[in-house]
Amino acid sequence: MDAGRAKQILESPKEIMVHYQGNPIWIQQVDEAGHTARVYLKNEPENEMTVNVTQLNEL
């Protein structure tokens, strides 16, 4: 995924399924310049991490 698409998903009123390493995640923030996203696993909201947007997969 690219940073522009990650930002579109973040701003979408619809729930769009995104996975990181096979796990469903929520995107909290996107840094388009750095090509990173702040995400957390849906089943572990306390476990936030910053990942490269290229590692995110839209389903």
C-alpha positions in Angstrom: 0.0 0.0 0.0 1.2 3.6 -0.5 0.9 6.4 2.0 -1.9 8.2 0.0 -4.1 5.1 0.1 -3.4 4.6 3.8 -4.6 8.2 4.4 -7.7 7.6 2.4 -8.6 4.6 4.5 -7.9 6.5 7.7 -10.2 9.3 6.6 -13.0 7.0 5.1 -16.3 6.9 7.0 -16.5 3.2 6.0 -14.6 0.4 7.7 -12.0 -0.9 5.3 -10.2 -4.1 6.3 -6.4 -3.7 6.5 -3.9 -6.3 7.6 -0.3 -6.0 8.9 1.6 -9.3 8.8 -1.7 -11.2 8.4 -3.3 -9.5 11.4 -6.2 -7.1 11.2 -5.3 -3.6 12.3 -6.6 0.0 12.7 -4.7 2.9 11.2 -4.4 5.8 13.7 -2.2 8.2 11.8 -0.3 8.4 8.5 2.9 10.2 7.8 2.9 10.6 4.1 6.4 12.2 3.9 7.9 9.3 5.9 5.7 6.6 4.4 4.8 5.3 7.8 1.6 4.7 9.7 0.8 4.5 13.4 -1.3 1.3 13.8 -2.6 -1.1 16.4 -3.9 -4.6 16.2 -7.7 -4.8 16.4 -7.5 -7.3 19.3 -4.7 -5.5 21.1 -5.4 -1.7 21.1 -2.8 -1.1 23.7 -0.1 -2.4 21.4 0.6 0.6 19.1 3.4 0.5 16.5 4.8 2.5 13.7 5.2 0.6 10.4 6.1 1.3 6.8 2.9 1.6 4.8 4.2 -0.8 2.2 3.7 -3.6 4.8 0.0 -2.9 5.0 -2.5 -4.9 2.9 -6.0 -3.8 2.0 -8.5 -6.7 1.8 
